């Protein structure tokens, strides 16, 4: 079992405490991901605004690590909701990016490029 899979098993125990309906669980997971992503972006915004992205100290790094961990947790739990293993998420993302790199479409817009 990979470290990501082990972490997912831990997260499932934690998240099962809420006993939500399926659609409510999905909504909570999606909104949680959005909220945690916003918190990570806020740290980066303040870093750029207040420090011109020059000064990265331990407090900023630790704050960002915590938020990225929360983002990862929500990604894993949303994947689990749809029975998508962490390895499948990573594999599919890598294939998508490799295709874009090989096609010279790493920059641009649209999901299927």
Backbone torsions as a table, in degrees:
resi	resn	phi	psi	omega
1	UNK	NA	129.9	-178.8
2	UNK	-73.9	165.8	178.7
3	UNK	-62.1	-38.9	177.6
4	UNK	-64.3	-42.1	179.3
5	UNK	-65.3	-40.6	176.9
6	UNK	-61.9	-41.6	179.5
7	UNK	-65.9	-39.4	177.0
8	UNK	-60.1	-43.5	178.8
9	UNK	-60.4	-40.2	175.9
10	UNK	-63.3	-46.6	-178.6
11	UNK	-61.9	-37.5	179.9
12	UNK	-62.4	-38.1	177.2
13	UNK	-64.3	-42.6	-178.7
14	UNK	-67.2	-46.0	-175.4
15	UNK	-74.5	-21.5	-179.9
16	UNK	-70.5	-12.8	179.4
17	UNK	-64.5	-21.9	-174.4
18	UNK	-82.1	-24.8	178.9
19	UNK	48.4	60.1	-178.8
20	UNK	-96.9	158.3	171.8
21	UNK	-67.7	162.5	-176.6
22	UNK	-56.2	-49.9	-176.0
23	UNK	-69.7	-35.1	177.2
24	UNK	-67.1	-40.5	178.2
25	UNK	-60.1	-45.5	179.1
26	UNK	-62.0	-42.9	179.1
27	UNK	-62.4	-44.1	179.6
28	UNK	-62.8	-42.0	179.0
29	UNK	-64.5	-46.2	-178.8
30	UNK	-64.5	-44.1	179.2
31	UNK	-68.6	-35.2	175.8
32	UNK	-62.9	-43.0	177.3
33	UNK	-60.9	-45.4	179.6
34	UNK	-62.0	-43.4	-179.4
35	UNK	-64.5	-45.5	-179.5
36	UNK	-67.9	-35.9	176.2
37	UNK	-63.0	-42.0	176.5
38	UNK	-60.5	-39.2	179.0
39	UNK	-65.9	-40.0	177.3
40	UNK	-64.7	-42.3	179.3
41	UNK	-63.9	-37.6	178.9
42	UNK	-61.9	-41.0	177.3
43	UNK	-61.2	-45.8	-179.5
44	UNK	-66.0	-41.2	177.9
45	UNK	-58.3	-47.4	-179.4
46	UNK	-66.1	-34.3	176.8
47	UNK	-61.5	-46.2	-179.7
48	UNK	-69.4	-46.6	-177.6
49	UNK	-64.3	-47.3	-172.4
50	UNK	-88.0	-27.0	-173.7
51	UNK	-124.4	3.7	-176.4
52	UNK	56.2	28.9	178.4
53	UNK	58.1	25.5	-179.0
54	UNK	-98.2	-41.9	-174.1
55	UNK	-99.9	108.3	174.4
56	UNK	-113.0	113.6	-178.8
57	UNK	-108.2	177.7	-175.9
58	UNK	-62.6	-37.3	179.7
59	UNK	-63.0	-44.7	178.2
60	UNK	-63.7	-45.8	-179.5
61	UNK	-60.7	-46.4	-179.0
62	UNK	-66.4	-38.4	176.8
63	UNK	-62.5	-43.1	-179.9
64	UNK	-67.4	-40.2	177.2
65	UNK	-58.5	-43.4	-179.9
66	UNK	-62.5	-44.8	-179.2
67	UNK	-68.3	-40.0	177.6
68	UNK	-64.5	-34.2	175.4
69	UNK	-64.4	-40.4	176.9
70	UNK	-65.2	-40.7	177.6
71	UNK	-61.4	-46.9	178.9
72	UNK	-59.0	-42.2	179.6
73	UNK	-59.7	-45.4	-179.7
74	UNK	-67.3	-38.2	176.9
75	UNK	-61.0	-46.0	179.5
76	UNK	-62.7	-41.5	-178.9
77	UNK	-70.5	-36.8	175.9
78	UNK	-66.2	-42.5	175.2
79	UNK	-58.3	-44.7	179.2
80	UNK	-61.6	-38.9	178.9
81	UNK	-55.4	-37.6	-179.6
82	UNK	-98.3	15.8	-179.4
83	UNK	56.9	41.5	177.3
84	UNK	-109.0	118.7	-179.1
85	UNK	-71.7	149.7	177.2
86	UNK	-53.3	-40.7	-179.4
87	UNK	-62.3	-34.7	179.1
88	UNK	-68.8	-38.6	176.8
89	UNK	-60.8	-48.2	-178.3
90	UNK	-64.8	-45.8	-178.4
91	UNK	-61.6	-46.6	-178.4
92	UNK	-65.8	-40.5	178.4
93	UNK	-63.7	-43.1	179.2
94	UNK	-62.4	-44.9	179.0
95	UNK	-60.7	-42.2	179.2
96	UNK	-61.2	-46.5	-178.3
97	UNK	-69.2	-38.3	176.9
98	UNK	-62.9	-40.9	177.9
99	UNK	-61.1	-46.1	179.2
100	UNK	-63.1	-41.4	179.2
101	UNK	-63.7	-45.4	179.9
102	UNK	-66.1	-31.7	-179.8
103	UNK	-89.2	-1.8	-178.4
104	UNK	70.3	26.3	-178.2
105	UNK	-117.9	26.8	-179.7
106	UNK	-63.0	-31.2	173.6
107	UNK	-100.8	152.4	-179.4
108	UNK	129.3	-169.5	-178.6
109	UNK	-131.1	165.3	-177.8
110	UNK	101.2	142.3	-177.5
111	UNK	-74.7	-35.1	-174.2
112	UNK	-110.4	75.4	-178.1
113	UNK	-123.4	NA	NA
